[in-house]
Structures are given as structure tokens and as C-alpha cells.
């Protein structure tokens, strides 16, 4: 039984790290596009929607992180 708990804790930690890294990457991309979009070769009219999309992805990743943790805590082995 201890092996299951150990693997479960390790899996939860892995999922938390993956979602956190994805959220940070999306947030960084949103900031980069918002501040340096024209330098990256994007038209001025596209920088706002692209940065907003990256920001939304970061928000969804963060929400999924909390939802996954909530679901994972309810599962009993």
C-alpha cells in the first residue's frame, strides 16, 4: 500500500510541475508578444489577440492545475 501512495504522490508532483511550466511558458510568451510583437515580425493588429490567447492558455493551465489537484485528492487507493 505504501508503494501506491508513493507513486501517487510522485504522479501528482509531476502533473503539478508540467502544468506550472506550461502556464509559465504561456505567460512568458504572452508578455513577449505584447511587448515585442512588432520586433518579432507580427503585424500590430495581431499582437493583442495573440498575447490574449497566450494569456488565456496560462489561465486555463493554472485552473487545470488546481482542478487536477482537487480530483487527485478525492481518489482513494
Backbone bond lengths (Angstrom), bond angles and torsions (degrees), N, CA, C in turn:
res aa  C-N    CA-C-N  psi(-1)  N-CA   C-N-CA  omega(-1)  CA-C   N-CA-C  phi
1 X - - - 1.445 - - 1.527 111.79 -
2 X 1.316 116.71 -34.07 1.456 119.79 178.93 1.522 111.85 -64.59
3 X 1.332 116.18 -32.99 1.456 119.84 178.96 1.524 111.01 -63.95
4 X 1.329 116.86 -39.33 1.465 120.87 178.36 1.527 110.51 -63.98
5 X 1.309 116.67 -44.50 1.469 119.91 -179.80 1.524 111.21 -64.58
6 X 1.319 115.40 -39.68 1.465 119.46 179.16 1.532 110.51 -65.02
7 X 1.323 117.25 -46.05 1.465 121.05 178.97 1.527 111.54 -65.55
8 X 1.315 115.85 -36.61 1.460 120.40 178.59 1.531 110.51 -64.85
9 X 1.320 116.19 -44.11 1.462 120.22 178.78 1.531 110.58 -65.10
10 X 1.325 116.65 -39.00 1.459 120.43 178.68 1.525 110.95 -66.40
11 X 1.319 117.46 -40.51 1.464 121.40 178.35 1.526 111.33 -65.04
12 X 1.318 116.38 -42.09 1.459 120.10 178.68 1.521 110.24 -62.31
13 X 1.311 117.20 -43.18 1.461 121.15 179.66 1.537 110.63 -63.29
14 X 1.326 116.94 -41.43 1.462 121.19 178.89 1.531 110.95 -62.46
15 X 1.307 117.05 -45.65 1.466 121.15 -179.79 1.531 110.23 -64.48
16 X 1.322 117.13 -40.58 1.457 120.29 177.82 1.527 111.11 -61.25
17 X 1.318 116.67 -43.09 1.461 120.58 -179.64 1.525 110.61 -64.93
18 X 1.330 117.29 -43.14 1.469 120.76 -178.94 1.532 110.80 -63.26
19 X 1.330 117.77 -47.30 1.460 120.02 -179.99 1.524 111.40 -65.50
20 X 1.316 117.73 -38.70 1.460 120.74 179.09 1.524 111.37 -65.60
21 X 1.321 117.21 -42.14 1.471 120.48 178.86 1.528 110.41 -65.52
22 X 1.317 117.28 -41.85 1.470 119.88 177.80 1.522 111.57 -63.21
23 X 1.326 117.02 -40.30 1.462 120.24 178.59 1.528 110.89 -65.89
24 X 1.324 117.04 -42.56 1.462 119.74 178.78 1.528 111.84 -66.02
25 X 1.324 116.66 -39.44 1.464 120.36 177.02 1.530 110.41 -62.56
26 X 1.310 117.24 -43.93 1.469 120.83 -179.78 1.523 111.05 -65.58
27 X 1.314 116.71 -40.23 1.457 120.43 178.12 1.526 111.18 -65.02
28 X 1.317 116.40 -41.73 1.461 120.78 177.20 1.524 111.13 -63.71
29 X 1.317 116.83 -41.53 1.463 120.57 178.22 1.528 110.81 -65.00
30 X 1.329 117.06 -39.07 1.466 120.39 178.29 1.521 110.64 -63.04
31 X 1.317 116.40 -43.81 1.464 119.36 178.79 1.526 111.82 -66.16
32 X 1.325 116.65 -39.75 1.461 120.23 179.53 1.522 111.24 -64.27
33 X 1.310 117.09 -43.75 1.471 120.48 -179.40 1.527 110.26 -69.05
34 X 1.328 116.62 -38.64 1.464 119.43 -178.08 1.521 111.79 -68.47
35 X 1.333 117.35 -37.49 1.460 119.25 -175.91 1.519 113.57 -93.02
36 X 1.327 117.50 -31.69 1.464 120.62 -174.83 1.529 112.36 -126.87
37 X 1.300 116.22 29.83 1.462 120.02 -177.83 1.510 113.99 -60.87
38 X 1.321 116.23 -42.80 1.469 118.99 -178.99 1.527 110.93 -69.33
39 X 1.328 117.52 -32.93 1.467 120.94 177.17 1.527 111.63 -69.97
40 X 1.318 116.07 -24.82 1.466 121.01 177.93 1.531 111.59 -83.58
41 X 1.313 117.07 -2.17 1.461 120.89 177.78 1.516 113.81 92.65
42 X 1.318 117.31 12.77 1.466 120.30 178.57 1.521 110.06 -89.16
43 X 1.321 117.29 144.04 1.463 119.38 175.31 1.537 110.23 -67.23
44 X 1.293 116.41 150.03 1.462 121.58 -178.51 1.530 112.45 -56.66
45 X 1.312 116.57 -35.67 1.472 119.96 -177.32 1.527 112.19 -72.46
46 X 1.331 118.38 -15.69 1.467 120.44 -177.98 1.512 113.66 -98.45
47 X 1.308 118.60 -14.48 1.466 119.04 -174.13 1.529 112.09 -65.62
48 X 1.328 117.15 -40.26 1.464 119.49 -179.54 1.533 112.26 -64.74
49 X 1.338 120.04 -50.98 1.473 118.41 -179.81 1.530 113.37 -63.59
50 X 1.323 116.96 -35.69 1.465 119.50 -179.52 1.523 110.20 -69.16
51 X 1.329 116.84 -44.71 1.469 118.74 179.30 1.526 110.89 -67.10
52 X 1.319 117.48 -34.77 1.467 120.35 176.32 1.524 111.07 -65.54
53 X 1.324 116.65 -38.62 1.470 120.14 178.23 1.529 110.69 -64.48
54 X 1.329 117.30 -43.71 1.462 119.68 177.07 1.529 111.35 -63.52
55 X 1.320 116.55 -37.83 1.464 120.24 177.96 1.524 111.05 -65.32
56 X 1.321 116.64 -40.33 1.471 120.43 178.04 1.528 110.71 -64.39
57 X 1.320 117.20 -39.98 1.464 120.84 177.46 1.520 109.95 -62.30
58 X 1.329 117.89 -40.67 1.465 121.07 178.06 1.528 111.17 -63.54
59 X 1.320 116.75 -40.69 1.467 120.60 178.79 1.528 110.62 -65.78
60 X 1.324 116.81 -43.15 1.466 120.81 179.74 1.534 110.41 -65.64
61 X 1.334 117.67 -40.81 1.462 119.99 177.09 1.523 111.46 -61.51
62 X 1.315 116.74 -41.16 1.457 120.29 178.50 1.531 110.82 -65.70
63 X 1.321 116.50 -42.36 1.471 119.64 177.82 1.529 110.59 -63.51
64 X 1.323 116.94 -41.41 1.465 120.06 178.08 1.527 111.93 -63.87
65 X 1.306 115.92 -33.46 1.464 119.76 176.43 1.523 110.69 -59.51
66 X 1.330 116.83 -47.17 1.451 120.43 179.92 1.533 112.37 -70.97
67 X 1.321 116.61 -39.04 1.473 119.74 178.64 1.524 110.31 -64.92
68 X 1.323 117.43 -43.96 1.459 120.94 179.41 1.526 110.61 -61.16
69 X 1.330 116.87 -42.45 1.458 120.25 178.88 1.525 110.75 -63.40
70 X 1.320 116.62 -39.78 1.464 120.51 178.87 1.528 111.05 -65.47
71 X 1.313 116.84 -43.93 1.475 120.81 178.73 1.515 110.48 -66.34
72 X 1.314 116.72 -42.89 1.457 121.97 -176.49 1.520 111.57 -64.22
73 X 1.318 118.03 -33.00 1.457 121.02 179.91 1.534 111.79 -73.47
74 X 1.311 117.67 -23.59 1.469 120.92 -179.28 1.519 112.76 -81.33
75 X 1.332 117.83 -17.72 1.459 121.35 -178.56 1.521 109.10 -79.30
76 X 1.295 115.43 128.49 1.475 121.72 177.70 1.503 109.59 -111.61
77 X 1.303 116.66 136.85 1.453 121.93 176.24 1.504 110.18 -108.82
